[in-house]
Amino acid sequence: MAGAALGVAALLVVLPGQPASANAPVTASSDRSAATATGITLRGVVQQVSPSCKVLRADWGSYALLGGDPAVVRPGAWVEVRGNPLTGATVCAYGAQLQVTHALPL
């Protein structure tokens, strides 16, 4: 729609161990999920939606999880995951794909 303005609130946050960058603002949601220059960090619950598909359900979206320690990234677990969003064909029909680089139980 031409001429329409869409307001988007952004919050600049710096996660421990992450450099601050004036060129790359970081967004965060109320569940403390955050985007960083090196990927995104999300908190939520892991759900097994098919034999080959685990999904993280966070307040602001769902991500099909690829990789991650299976002892941490397991069905029913509340976790914090860090990873890189992937584009292209998805492994399952639930949200975007996230290649997990780090996972912690909550």
Helices and strands as residue ranges (DSSP letters): E 34-36, E 39-50, E 53-58, E 61-66, E 78-86, E 96-105
